[in-house]
Amino acid sequence: MTKKALPMPDRTHHSAARPPACLAVVVVASLCVAWVGAAWAGQSAVQPPAAPPVKVVASEFGSNFVPLGIGKSVVVDVPRDINDVLVADPKIANAVVRTSRRAYLIGAAIGQTSVFFFDADGRQLAGFDIAVTRDLNGMRAALKQMFPEGNVHVEGIAEGVMLSGAVATPVEAQQAYDVAKGLVGETGRVVNGIAIRGRDQVMLKVTVAEVQREVIKQLGINLATNGTGIGQGQAVLNFVTSNPFTAALQNISGTNITGRFSSVTATMQAMERAGVIRTLAEPTLTAVSGESATFLAGGEFPVPGGAITCTSTGSLFNAVPYCLPIIEFKKFGVSMQFTPVVLGAGKISLKVMTEVSDLSADNSITLNQFGSNTPVTIPSLRVRRAETSVEIPSGGALAMAGMIHEQTLQSLNGLPGLMDVPILGALFRSRDYLNRQTELMILVAPYVVHAVASKELARPDDGYADAPDPSAILLGRLNRIYGGPGAVDAPGPYRGTYGFIID
């Protein structure tokens, strides 16, 4: 094997070529520095790549709502194998995985929580929104037994219970509420959303009948002397007696008979009054079962109030103050207010308030207006009022209130001593006698009614027509008269329904 000597490098050649090599190195270095600077500047200007968006893989939206009772469970099956289970609040409910695709949801305490199942890839298999409430099966069974024809639904909401559905009467709705309230205890709350189907309408007819009899007798003698008096000289007696009548509590004008005996004038005042007052009011009102209705037939009368407004009349330098009180109006007449509740089987519960009032001068007062010489008389009210709650069948009548009142007043007024003298004492006294008897009765009669066509009802003004001028002037008639004596009525009695339709 021969070795061949390599030729030695030409030092002269390399020495001659050194300057170009150094120049290339400098250029490359410059280019490298420029590239690094540009890369550094570009890195500071370009933003880093954005992070991937957050993705919600499990939430309550789209979850299945599962109501549970305390200690109750639900078995669920999922389409793929379960790898992970998430329970939001294990104190409310728990999930037990029995097999790879079957789990048990168990209620532990009242409240709400969520349960999610995931597979090996982290994908959601199923989600459940669990509401743990009271065990309502016993309550449902009790309400079903009480109202077999009703449609009452029971749902649990947190610590309370909500009732829904429909029943026949308000009484059944109240009974369902009472049962639910008793089962949930004092700490639970019951929301009654039960509707009443086919609410009945109740017509109430109230009759207020009153008869008042009054007898007043007054007899008195007043004596008076003339200007000379009785006696002569320095011993002269003058006297004037005016005996009042206080039993009637009102000023009554009677018959005066005046006689004169020498210098004494005697005036006898005598009066006897007997009167009777009959009051009959029959208000009728209709309302839906469970609702209230009011009725008033009467008016209002003015009564001065407590506040006073003052103005002035006349010129600026001769102003006259004129003050008027604030006027208030008080109602009087026949009023009624009632609330019916149909209990079923034709029985009605009524809360009734009825009142009959009229103006009276017995306890009236007279006030003098400031700045005016005209007095104002304010009448009083005579009121008969009754308020109660009763239960009565439809179409029945009940005496809600009644009163028999008898009042006797008698008074003697006269000159002390002389009025007690037999026979002659009648000249010095007056006798006032009052006897008042009142009998009052209030009857109520409710009816379960239905609406009818308007053409089947009669109004009080049906058939009324104004009389023509000749009939009004010559015969004194106010309205036309249809028919007359000797008119032939329709043959046979009327057959068919009329008036209100009453159950």
C-alpha positions as CSV (number, residue, x, y, z in Angstrom):
1,M,0.0,0.0,0.0
2,T,1.5,3.2,-1.1
3,K,0.9,6.4,0.6
4,K,0.6,9.4,-1.5
5,A,1.7,12.6,-0.1
6,L,-0.9,15.3,-0.1
7,P,0.2,18.5,-1.7
8,M,1.0,21.2,0.8
9,P,-1.2,24.2,0.7
10,D,0.0,27.3,-1.0
11,R,0.5,29.7,1.8
12,T,1.0,32.5,-0.7
13,H,-2.4,31.7,-2.2
14,H,-4.2,31.6,1.2
15,S,-2.5,34.8,2.2
16,A,-3.6,36.5,-0.9
17,A,-7.2,35.3,-0.3
18,R,-7.5,36.3,3.4
19,P,-9.0,39.8,2.8
20,P,-12.1,38.5,1.0
21,A,-12.7,35.8,3.7
22,C,-12.6,38.5,6.4
23,L,-15.0,40.6,4.5
24,A,-17.5,37.8,4.2
25,V,-17.4,37.1,7.9
26,V,-18.1,40.7,8.7
27,V,-21.0,40.8,6.2
28,V,-22.5,37.6,7.6
29,A,-22.2,38.9,11.2
30,S,-23.9,42.1,10.2
31,L,-26.7,40.2,8.5
32,C,-27.1,38.0,11.6
33,V,-27.3,41.0,13.9
34,A,-29.8,42.6,11.6
35,W,-31.9,39.4,11.4
36,V,-31.9,39.0,15.2
37,G,-32.9,42.6,15.8
38,A,-35.7,42.3,13.3
39,A,-36.9,39.1,14.8
40,W,-36.8,40.7,18.3
41,A,-38.8,43.7,17.1
42,G,-41.3,41.4,15.4
43,Q,-41.8,39.3,18.4
44,S,-42.7,42.4,20.5
45,A,-45.2,43.5,18.0
46,V,-47.1,40.2,17.3
47,Q,-49.6,39.1,20.0
48,P,-49.4,35.6,21.4
49,P,-52.0,33.1,20.1
50,A,-55.4,33.3,21.8
51,A,-56.4,30.6,24.4
52,P,-59.1,28.1,23.3
53,P,-62.7,29.2,24.5
54,V,-64.2,27.8,27.7
55,K,-66.7,25.1,27.0
56,V,-69.5,24.1,29.4
57,V,-69.8,20.4,29.2
58,A,-72.5,20.0,31.9
59,S,-75.1,22.4,33.3
60,E,-78.7,22.5,34.6
61,F,-80.0,23.6,31.2
62,G,-81.4,20.6,29.5
63,S,-81.3,18.5,32.7
64,N,-84.2,16.2,33.7
65,F,-86.3,17.5,36.7
66,V,-86.7,14.7,39.3
67,P,-88.9,15.3,42.4
68,L,-87.9,13.2,45.3
69,G,-89.2,12.7,48.8
70,I,-87.0,12.3,51.8
71,G,-85.8,8.7,51.9
72,K,-87.2,8.0,48.5
73,S,-85.1,6.9,45.5
74,V,-85.2,6.8,41.7
75,V,-83.4,4.3,39.4
76,V,-81.9,5.7,36.2
77,D,-80.2,4.0,33.2
78,V,-77.6,5.8,31.0
79,P,-76.7,4.9,27.4
80,R,-72.9,4.3,28.0
81,D,-70.6,3.3,30.8
82,I,-70.3,5.6,33.7
83,N,-66.8,6.8,34.5
84,D,-67.4,9.8,36.8
85,V,-70.3,11.1,38.9
86,L,-70.7,14.7,40.2
87,V,-73.2,15.5,43.1
88,A,-73.5,19.2,43.8
89,D,-74.7,18.8,47.4
90,P,-74.5,15.3,48.9
91,K,-76.4,16.5,52.0
92,I,-79.5,17.0,49.8
93,A,-79.3,13.9,47.5
94,N,-76.8,11.2,46.7
95,A,-76.1,9.0,43.7
96,V,-75.1,5.4,44.0
97,V,-73.7,3.6,40.9
98,R,-74.9,0.1,40.9
99,T,-73.6,-1.1,37.6
100,S,-71.7,0.6,34.8
101,R,-74.9,1.9,33.3
102,R,-77.4,2.0,36.2
103,A,-77.5,4.4,39.2
104,Y,-79.7,5.2,42.2
105,L,-80.7,8.7,43.1
106,I,-81.7,9.0,46.8
107,G,-83.2,12.0,48.6
108,A,-81.6,12.9,51.9
109,A,-82.9,16.3,53.0
110,I,-85.3,19.0,51.8
111,G,-83.6,21.2,49.2
112,Q,-82.4,21.2,45.6
113,T,-79.2,19.9,44.0
114,S,-77.8,18.6,40.7
115,V,-76.3,15.2,39.6
116,F,-74.2,14.7,36.5
117,F,-72.8,11.5,34.9
118,F,-69.7,11.4,32.6
119,D,-68.1,8.7,30.4
120,A,-64.4,7.9,30.1
121,D,-63.9,10.7,27.5
122,G,-65.4,13.3,29.8
123,R,-68.6,13.7,27.9
124,Q,-71.9,14.2,29.8
125,L,-74.1,11.1,29.8
126,A,-77.0,12.5,31.8
127,G,-78.0,15.4,34.1
128,F,-80.6,15.6,36.8
129,D,-82.1,18.6,38.6
130,I,-83.3,17.1,41.8
131,A,-85.8,18.7,44.2
132,V,-86.2,16.9,47.5
133,T,-89.5,17.8,49.2
134,R,-91.7,16.2,51.8
135,D,-93.2,12.8,51.1
136,L,-96.6,13.9,49.6
137,N,-98.0,10.5,48.7
138,G,-99.9,10.2,52.0
139,M,-101.3,13.7,51.4
140,R,-102.4,12.8,47.8
141,A,-104.1,9.7,49.0
142,A,-106.0,11.6,51.8
143,L,-107.2,14.3,49.4
144,K,-108.2,11.7,46.8
145,Q,-110.2,9.9,49.4
146,M,-111.9,13.1,50.6
147,F,-112.7,14.4,47.1
148,P,-113.1,11.5,44.8
149,E,-114.8,13.6,42.1
150,G,-112.3,16.5,42.5
151,N,-109.1,17.1,40.7
152,V,-106.6,18.2,43.4
153,H,-102.9,18.1,42.6
154,V,-100.2,18.4,45.3
155,E,-96.7,19.6,44.5
156,G,-93.8,20.3,46.9
157,I,-91.9,23.5,46.9
158,A,-89.0,23.7,49.4
159,E,-90.5,23.6,52.8
160,G,-94.1,24.2,51.6
161,V,-96.8,22.6,49.5
162,M,-98.8,24.0,46.6
163,L,-102.3,22.8,45.8
164,S,-103.8,23.1,42.3
165,G,-106.6,21.7,40.4
166,A,-110.4,22.3,40.6
167,V,-113.2,21.4,43.1
168,A,-116.9,22.0,43.1
169,T,-117.4,24.5,46.0
170,P,-115.3,26.9,48.0
171,V,-115.9,24.8,51.1
172,E,-114.1,21.8,49.4
173,A,-111.2,24.1,48.6
174,Q,-111.0,25.3,52.2
175,Q,-111.1,21.7,53.4
176,A,-108.3,20.7,51.1
177,Y,-106.2,23.6,52.5
178,D,-107.0,22.6,56.1
179,V,-105.9,19.0,55.4
180,A,-102.6,20.1,53.8
181,K,-101.9,22.6,56.5
182,G,-102.4,19.9,59.2
183,L,-100.1,17.4,57.5
184,V,-97.2,19.9,56.8
185,G,-97.2,21.2,60.4
186,E,-96.7,24.7,61.8
187,T,-93.4,25.2,60.0
188,G,-94.7,24.3,56.6
189,R,-96.5,26.7,54.2
190,V,-99.4,25.8,52.0
191,V,-100.3,27.8,48.8
192,N,-103.9,27.2,47.8
193,G,-104.3,27.5,44.1
194,I,-107.4,25.4,43.7
195,A,-110.0,26.8,41.3
196,I,-113.7,26.6,41.8
197,R,-115.6,25.2,38.8
198,G,-119.2,26.3,38.2
199,R,-119.4,29.0,41.0
200,D,-123.0,29.4,42.1
201,Q,-124.9,32.7,42.3
202,V,-126.9,33.5,45.4
203,M,-129.8,35.9,45.6
204,L,-130.6,37.2,49.0
205,K,-134.0,38.7,49.8
206,V,-134.2,40.6,53.1
207,T,-137.4,41.9,54.6
208,V,-137.4,44.5,57.3
209,A,-140.8,45.1,58.8
210,E,-141.4,47.5,61.7
211,V,-144.5,49.0,63.3
212,Q,-144.2,51.8,65.8
213,R,-147.1,53.1,67.9
214,E,-146.8,56.3,70.0
215,V,-149.2,58.0,72.4
216,I,-148.5,61.4,73.9
217,K,-150.7,63.2,76.5
218,Q,-150.0,66.6,77.9
219,L,-152.1,68.7,80.3
220,G,-151.0,71.7,82.3
221,I,-152.2,75.0,83.7
222,N,-150.1,78.2,83.7
223,L,-151.1,81.1,86.0
224,A,-150.1,84.8,85.5
225,T,-151.2,88.0,87.2
226,N,-151.8,91.3,85.4
227,G,-149.9,94.5,86.1
228,T,-151.7,95.4,89.4
229,G,-151.1,92.0,91.0
230,I,-152.9,90.6,93.9
231,G,-153.3,92.8,96.9
232,Q,-153.3,96.5,97.7
233,G,-150.8,99.1,98.8
234,Q,-147.4,97.8,99.5
235,A,-148.5,94.1,99.7
236,V,-148.8,93.1,96.1
237,L,-148.2,89.6,94.8
238,N,-147.2,89.0,91.2
239,F,-146.4,85.5,89.8
240,V,-146.1,83.7,86.5
241,T,-146.0,79.9,86.2
242,S,-144.8,78.1,83.0
243,N,-144.8,74.4,83.5
244,P,-142.7,72.5,81.0
245,F,-143.4,69.2,79.3
246,T,-140.2,67.1,79.5
247,A,-141.3,63.5,78.8
248,A,-141.7,63.9,75.0
249,L,-138.2,65.6,74.7
250,Q,-139.7,67.9,72.0
251,N,-141.8,71.0,71.7
252,I,-145.3,70.0,70.8
253,S,-148.0,72.6,70.2
254,G,-151.3,71.8,71.8
255,T,-154.6,73.5,72.5
256,N,-154.6,76.6,74.7
257,I,-157.7,77.7,76.7
258,T,-157.3,81.0,78.5
259,G,-159.5,82.3,81.3
260,R,-159.3,85.4,83.5
261,F,-160.4,85.6,87.1
262,S,-160.1,89.1,88.5
263,S,-156.4,89.9,88.2
264,V,-155.3,86.3,87.5
265,T,-155.0,84.8,84.0
266,A,-155.1,81.0,83.7
267,T,-154.0,79.3,80.5
268,M,-154.7,75.6,80.2
269,Q,-152.6,73.7,77.7
270,A,-153.9,70.3,76.6
271,M,-152.7,68.0,73.9
272,E,-153.1,64.3,73.0
273,R,-151.4,62.6,70.1
274,A,-151.7,59.0,68.9
275,G,-149.7,57.9,65.9
276,V,-148.5,54.8,64.1
277,I,-145.5,54.3,61.8
278,R,-145.1,51.3,59.5
279,T,-141.8,50.6,57.8
280,L,-141.4,47.9,55.2
281,A,-138.1,47.4,53.3
282,E,-137.4,44.5,51.0
283,P,-133.9,44.8,49.4
284,T,-132.8,42.1,47.1
285,L,-129.3,41.5,46.0
286,T,-127.4,38.8,44.0
287,A,-123.7,37.8,44.3
288,V,-121.4,35.0,43.3
289,S,-120.6,32.5,45.9
290,G,-117.7,33.6,48.0
291,E,-117.9,37.3,46.9
292,S,-119.4,40.3,48.8
293,A,-122.2,42.6,47.6
294,T,-123.5,45.9,49.0
295,F,-126.8,47.7,48.5
296,L,-128.0,51.2,49.5
297,A,-131.3,52.9,48.8
298,G,-131.6,56.2,50.5
299,G,-129.6,59.4,50.5
300,E,-127.1,61.6,52.4
301,F,-127.7,64.6,54.6
302,P,-125.1,67.3,55.3
303,V,-123.5,67.6,58.7
304,P,-121.0,70.3,59.7
305,G,-117.5,69.0,60.3
306,G,-114.8,70.0,62.8
307,A,-112.8,72.3,60.5
308,I,-114.0,75.8,59.7
309,T,-113.1,78.0,56.7
310,C,-113.5,81.8,57.0
311,T,-113.8,84.4,54.3
312,S,-114.7,88.1,54.5
313,T,-117.3,90.2,52.7
314,G,-117.6,93.9,52.1
315,S,-114.9,96.5,51.3
316,L,-111.3,96.4,52.3
317,F,-111.9,98.8,55.3
318,N,-115.3,97.4,56.3
319,A,-114.7,93.7,56.0
320,V,-117.1,91.3,57.7
321,P,-115.8,87.9,58.5
322,Y,-118.0,85.0,57.4
323,C,-117.1,81.5,58.5
324,L,-118.5,78.2,57.3
325,P,-117.8,74.7,58.6
326,I,-116.6,71.9,56.4
327,I,-119.7,70.0,55.3
328,E,-119.7,66.2,55.6
329,F,-122.5,63.9,54.3
330,K,-123.9,61.0,56.3
331,K,-125.7,58.1,54.6
332,F,-129.2,57.0,55.6
333,G,-131.8,54.7,54.1
334,V,-131.9,50.9,53.5
335,S,-128.5,49.3,53.2
336,M,-127.4,45.7,53.0
337,Q,-124.1,43.8,52.7
338,F,-123.7,40.1,52.5
339,T,-121.2,37.4,51.6
340,P,-122.7,34.0,50.5
341,V,-120.8,30.7,50.4
342,V,-122.6,27.7,48.9
343,L,-121.7,24.7,51.1
344,G,-123.2,22.1,48.7
345,A,-126.4,20.1,48.8
346,G,-128.4,23.4,48.7
347,K,-127.0,24.8,51.9
348,I,-125.8,28.4,52.0
349,S,-123.6,30.1,54.6
350,L,-124.4,33.8,54.9
351,K,-122.6,36.7,56.5
352,V,-125.3,39.5,56.5
353,M,-125.3,43.1,57.6
354,T,-128.5,45.1,57.1
355,E,-129.5,48.5,58.3
356,V,-132.6,50.7,58.0
357,S,-132.2,54.4,59.1
358,D,-134.3,57.5,58.7
359,L,-134.1,61.1,59.7
360,S,-135.6,62.1,63.1
361,A,-136.1,65.3,65.0
362,D,-136.0,63.7,68.4
363,N,-132.3,64.3,69.1
364,S,-131.7,67.1,66.6
365,I,-129.4,69.9,67.5
366,T,-129.4,73.6,66.4
367,L,-126.2,75.5,65.7
368,N,-125.6,79.2,65.2
369,Q,-123.2,79.9,62.3
370,F,-120.5,82.4,63.1
371,G,-121.1,85.6,61.1
372,S,-124.7,84.6,60.3
373,N,-128.0,85.0,62.1
374,T,-129.5,81.9,60.5
375,P,-129.4,78.9,62.8
376,V,-128.7,75.4,61.3
377,T,-130.7,72.4,62.5
378,I,-129.0,69.0,62.2
379,P,-131.3,66.1,62.4
380,S,-130.6,62.8,64.1
381,L,-130.8,59.2,62.7
382,R,-133.0,56.5,63.9
383,V,-131.2,53.3,63.1
384,R,-132.1,49.6,63.1
385,R,-129.1,47.5,62.4
386,A,-128.4,43.7,62.5
387,E,-125.2,41.8,61.6
388,T,-124.7,38.1,61.9
389,S,-123.6,34.8,60.2
390,V,-126.2,32.1,59.6
391,E,-126.5,28.8,57.6
392,I,-129.7,28.2,55.8
393,P,-130.9,26.0,52.9
394,S,-131.7,27.5,49.5
395,G,-135.2,28.8,49.4
396,G,-135.7,28.8,53.2
397,A,-136.4,31.8,55.4
398,L,-134.9,32.7,58.7
399,A,-135.8,35.4,61.2
400,M,-132.4,37.0,61.5
401,A,-133.3,39.6,64.1
402,G,-136.4,40.7,66.0
403,M,-137.2,43.3,68.7
404,I,-140.2,44.2,70.8
405,H,-139.7,47.5,72.6
406,E,-142.1,49.4,74.8
407,Q,-141.3,52.6,76.5
408,T,-143.4,54.6,79.0
409,L,-142.5,58.0,80.3
410,Q,-144.5,60.2,82.7
411,S,-143.5,63.4,84.4
412,L,-145.2,66.0,86.7
413,N,-143.9,69.5,86.8
414,G,-145.2,72.3,89.0
415,L,-144.8,74.7,91.9
416,P,-143.4,72.9,95.0
417,G,-145.9,72.5,97.8
418,L,-148.8,73.8,95.9
419,M,-148.7,71.1,93.3
420,D,-149.4,68.5,96.0
421,V,-152.5,70.1,97.2
422,P,-155.5,67.9,96.4
423,I,-157.8,69.2,93.6
424,L,-156.4,72.7,93.7
425,G,-152.9,71.4,93.1
426,A,-153.9,70.7,89.5
427,L,-153.7,74.5,88.9
428,F,-150.0,74.6,89.7
429,R,-148.7,71.5,87.9
430,S,-148.5,69.9,84.4
431,R,-148.7,66.2,83.5
432,D,-146.7,64.8,80.6
433,Y,-147.3,61.2,79.4
434,L,-145.6,59.2,76.6
435,N,-146.1,55.6,75.6
436,R,-144.1,54.2,72.7
437,Q,-144.2,50.6,71.4
438,T,-142.0,49.2,68.6
439,E,-142.0,45.8,67.0
440,L,-139.3,45.0,64.5
441,M,-138.5,41.8,62.5
442,I,-135.8,41.1,59.9
443,L,-136.2,38.1,57.7
444,V,-133.6,36.7,55.2
445,A,-134.3,34.2,52.4
446,P,-131.4,33.1,50.1
447,Y,-131.8,31.4,46.8
448,V,-129.4,29.7,44.4
449,V,-130.3,31.2,41.1
450,H,-129.2,31.2,37.4
451,A,-129.4,33.9,34.8
452,V,-132.4,34.1,32.6
453,A,-133.2,36.0,29.4
454,S,-134.0,39.7,29.9
455,K,-137.4,39.3,28.0
456,E,-138.5,36.9,30.7
457,L,-138.2,39.5,33.5
458,A,-140.6,42.3,34.2
459,R,-139.7,45.9,35.2
460,P,-141.8,48.2,37.5
461,D,-142.3,50.6,34.6
462,D,-143.7,48.0,32.2
463,G,-147.0,49.2,30.8
464,Y,-146.6,52.7,32.2
465,A,-147.6,55.6,29.9
466,D,-148.4,59.2,30.7
467,A,-152.0,60.3,30.6
468,P,-153.0,62.6,27.7
469,D,-153.7,66.2,28.6
470,P,-157.6,65.9,28.5
471,S,-157.5,62.9,30.8
472,A,-155.1,64.6,33.2
473,I,-157.0,67.9,33.3
474,L,-160.6,66.7,33.3
475,L,-160.3,63.4,35.1
476,G,-157.2,64.0,37.2
477,R,-155.3,61.0,36.0
478,L,-151.6,60.7,36.1
479,N,-151.1,57.7,33.8
480,R,-153.2,55.8,31.3
481,I,-155.4,52.9,32.4
482,Y,-155.4,49.8,30.4
483,G,-158.6,47.7,30.6
484,G,-161.3,48.6,33.0
485,P,-164.3,47.3,34.9
486,G,-166.0,44.4,33.1
487,A,-162.9,43.5,31.1
488,V,-162.8,39.8,30.3
489,D,-159.6,38.1,31.4
490,A,-157.8,35.4,29.4
491,P,-159.6,32.1,29.9
492,G,-157.8,29.6,32.2
493,P,-154.8,30.1,34.4
494,Y,-151.4,30.9,33.1
495,R,-149.2,27.8,32.6
496,G,-145.4,28.0,32.4
497,T,-142.4,29.3,34.4
498,Y,-142.1,32.9,35.4
499,G,-140.0,35.0,37.7
500,F,-136.6,33.8,39.0
501,I,-135.3,30.3,38.2
502,I,-134.6,28.8,41.7
503,D,-132.9,25.6,42.5
